Each structure stands twice: as C-alpha cells, then as structure tokens.
C-alpha cells in the first residue's frame, strides 16, 4: 500500500477538532477526491495472529481433555456432545448479538451517544476509506473511563474511552482508531479471543491446583502436625509425578505466558504499522508522547497501553508500580512494548518528505 503524505497530515492533525481553523476537515476533503475503492481483502491473518493461535494450542489440548473427561462423567451416553458443543462455541465470537453481550458485560462498553457518534463517525469513515475497508462492518463503542485507551475485540468491536474521545484532537483520535482497525484486519482480535476462550478449562484447572497448593501451605503454616505433613507430601508427590509424566504438556504451559506476551508486543507494533502506513503515524506518535508524559507526571512506570486486543484481560497493560521500575518478570509478561520501542518503529513515518 502506498503511504499517504504524512507531512500534510501533521498540519491537519492540529485542526481537525477546530471548526475555526479555516481548513476543510479530512472527511470532507475525502468526498472531494471522488469515489473510494474498497480493498479486495477486507480481513486477513498475519504471522503474529498465527503465532497466537499456535501458542494457545497446548492450553487448547489440555482444555479438550478436561471437557472430554467431564462430558464422559456427566453424559456417558452422549459424551461426544459436550466436546462438540464446546468446540462450536468458539464461533459465537463472531455472532453479533453475542458480541454485544460481550461488549456490555465483559468489556464494560456502551453505545455512543448521538453527540459522541457525530464526532466518531466522520473520523472512522476517514480511517476506513484510507485503508479501503468497509467501515460499516464494525461497531463503535465507548468505555466510561478516565484513561487514554482503546480496544479491538471479537470480530467487529472497536472501542475508545470517553477520555480519549474528549481529550484527543481529531487527528489523534483517528490514529487511535486506525491502530484498532489494524488489529481487526490482521486477525489479531479474533485470534486472541478464540485462544483465550478455548484455554478457559485449562486455566480453571490450573487455578484449582494453585488453590489446593495454597490450602496445603495454610495448613502447614498452622502447624497442625503429622497429618499436615502427610497431606503436603501426598499433594506434592502427585503434582510431581504428573509434571514429570506429562512434561511435554507441563513445560509448554509454563513457558507459554512469556511467549504469548512477546507475540502480543509484536502485535501492537503491527497495528502501529497499519495506522502509520495509512498516514496516521505522526498523530499516533503524538498520542504515545502524551501517554508517556502523563505517566512521568504521575510517577508510574509501565508498558505503553494503547491498545488492548481480544478481551478484557488483554486490556491489562502489565504490572504497574508507583515509584519503582517494573521487574524483569513484569517486563517479560507485559503485553505492550514500551514507548521508546513503539516510537522507534514509528520513526520512519515521521520524517518529512
């Protein structure tokens, strides 16, 4: 895709939200250019989306075994039915009514008011037109939050916070929307959601194991005596035997969170590239600089937080600590690159030509 004139957009970004600036808003300018041609491929799946799916495979297999065992125990006559229903349930991620329930109750989003939509809609048309994407295929949502953030989820959800809507200029908000659109057209949003959904049984089982370990630890700290030691040795032995017997499953499950975080950081850079290639690089850099400055003023050190992808869990930007730098483990588990890395990758799009 040919890169639009980024230098021209730098000037426009300051005036998009200023009716008295004397310049025609970009969505009106777009109408003057004539017909906008849609891209032949509206969606795809890039290497990072494939990577996410492959990394979720161990959790998926463990989940499949758990569902099969439970189905056999609860429905012995039709034990195949439980596994089949669970496999088919993933398709609900692309079912519009289910997506709306997900948006409202899991992601805490709401539909924009008429005033909010009046501001968002022209910018969304500009973003989708520049990339040749059919914008009506997606739904715009608002999160009532005082944080500067946005998200792409499921098959058609694009959300921005009320803070972003009120505080960003038109150009900056368009850059944020272009970043989120990149998550959709490259397959990041749906692959992340499907991976996390199919990993739920495995995660619940792991949570149960950790709860049992904590219970044993509490009993031991209580110094109940002989029976506590017996219980600790029994549970420890069982877990050790299972881990050694199925090391080919246990090892990937232990390493996968770090690999998924690494892929998630690459996913954010790919979405940044999508926005920058459409001509929104300078405005996206402005947003990242704003977030970095706000972070410094508050005394927090985190990974950059624009944006989440996939689900509410993905919106978490990593461990945050006031007054200290994140540990190595926190950095490795962060789902977003730091600001320096993102701005470094945007640098080629910021040079005036």
Secondary structure as GFF3:
##gff-version 3
##sequence-region A 1 353
A	DSSP	alpha_helix	6	13	.	.	.	ID=ss1
A	DSSP	alpha_helix	26	32	.	.	.	ID=ss2
A	DSSP	alpha_helix	47	55	.	.	.	ID=ss3
A	DSSP	alpha_helix	57	74	.	.	.	ID=ss4
A	DSSP	three_ten_helix	76	78	.	.	.	ID=ss5
A	DSSP	alpha_helix	79	89	.	.	.	ID=ss6
A	DSSP	three_ten_helix	90	94	.	.	.	ID=ss7
A	DSSP	alpha_helix	96	101	.	.	.	ID=ss8
A	DSSP	pi_helix	102	106	.	.	.	ID=ss9
A	DSSP	beta_strand	109	111	.	.	.	ID=ss10
A	DSSP	alpha_helix	114	131	.	.	.	ID=ss11
A	DSSP	three_ten_helix	135	137	.	.	.	ID=ss12
A	DSSP	beta_strand	139	143	.	.	.	ID=ss13
A	DSSP	beta_strand	150	153	.	.	.	ID=ss14
A	DSSP	beta_strand	157	161	.	.	.	ID=ss15
A	DSSP	alpha_helix	162	167	.	.	.	ID=ss16
A	DSSP	alpha_helix	170	185	.	.	.	ID=ss17
A	DSSP	alpha_helix	188	198	.	.	.	ID=ss18
A	DSSP	alpha_helix	200	221	.	.	.	ID=ss19
A	DSSP	alpha_helix	226	245	.	.	.	ID=ss20
A	DSSP	alpha_helix	247	275	.	.	.	ID=ss21
A	DSSP	pi_helix	276	280	.	.	.	ID=ss22
A	DSSP	alpha_helix	281	298	.	.	.	ID=ss23
A	DSSP	beta_strand	300	301	.	.	.	ID=ss24
A	DSSP	beta_strand	308	310	.	.	.	ID=ss25
A	DSSP	three_ten_helix	313	315	.	.	.	ID=ss26
A	DSSP	beta_strand	321	322	.	.	.	ID=ss27
A	DSSP	alpha_helix	328	332	.	.	.	ID=ss28
A	DSSP	alpha_helix	339	346	.	.	.	ID=ss29
A	DSSP	three_ten_helix	347	349	.	.	.	ID=ss30
###
